Amino acid sequence: MVKVLVVGAGYAGTLAANRLLKKVRGAEVTVLNPRAEFVERVRLHQRVAGSAEAARPLRSMLRDGIEVRVGEAEKVGEGSLVLAGGGTLPYDHLFLAVGSTARPLPGTVPVGTWEGAGRARAALAALPAGARVTVAGGGATGVETATEVAEQRPDLRVRLVGERIADMLSGKARARALAALGRLRVELVEDVVTGAGAAEVRLRAGGALPADLVLWAVVSGVPPLAADSGLDSGLDVDAAGRAVVDPYLRGVSDGRIFAVGDCAAVPGARFGCQTAGPQAAHAVDVLARLVAGREPKPYPLRYVGRCVSLGRADAVMQFTHLDDSLRTARLGGRTGARAKELIVRAAAFGSRKGFSG
């Protein structure tokens, strides 16, 4: 019997746990997660705006035979995981899949976490017509949050602040995203939010803008588990606190530990379920090969596109080369929205079934 512990049950962790049970002979799989729900993180902007719940029972996402433990990890030890509040969980192999997180400025509400999205939803619901909402962050999370809020609450005055708005896209794809923001009457300010007060948001260029609510839509950094565990755990980390891995997604100091998804320092990788799923699937296949006495294969980093929702009936998808560099080909409008919805559903389905396309 091989004891495999999976820490984190987002897209990467859930997929890994389900695939482990299928692929690794004799695997005894335990999942540790801070909550009893599987959170569809790519739907959190919908949770904020009230157009979706973005979660389902974790047990419904996992195969029979997988043990679920609700709790938080404090430190990775030598062959065991130390739990917050006391206790340990032993392992023969560990899959670290704790994802990424948000580090909001004081006075702002993060939308990139489950708890933050819930607070943002409640705060939005309490705002009267005409209130001013500022979304801080011009990347995909910010664009999706601003368009979703503006569409669901047209009575609010929505502003999006980012150093360069929608810069994850280029050319006509970016122009389409900016046009959608304009159509929804979202005010665009290309600057950086440096602080928030009771009724204002402060900018790097100087001055302040009025704001009744500031939503922090910057996803940056990872939970501190790997960094806090220290070198004795077999985990090396980079400057951002991500676990440094070898070409097979194993910790460089301890081959029993795998790191997948946002918390893994894979050169060229970006945050997102398009990274999490393939990495989780590959790491499980590496372990399956090792257990069977076969040579593992290195992880091949590949991307297909970048897709951004612009409300419920609009989206833009820009295709990429395998190295994630942008192509000119794109989808938009209702076709783009249908494509985005299919991608989101496929990510959850793949996690539940244990495979990644």
Secondary structure, DSSP 4 states (H G I P E B T S, - for coil): -EEEEEE--SHHHHHHHHHHHHHSTTEEEEEEESSSEEE-GGGHHHHHHTS---EEEGGGGS-TT-EEEES-EEEE-SSEEEETTS-EEE-SEEEE-------PPTT-EESSSHHHHHHHHHHHHTPPTT-EEEEE--SHHHHHHHHHHHHH-TTSEEEEE-SSTTTTS-HHHHHHHHHHHHHTT-EEE-S-EEEE-SSEEEETTS-EEE-SEEEE-------THHHHH-GGGT--B-TTSPEEB-TTSBBSS-TTEEE-GGGEE-TT--SSHHHHHHHHHHHHHHHHHHHTT-----------EEEEE-SSS-EEEEEE-TTSPEEEEEEEHHHHHHHHHHHHHHHHHHHHHT---
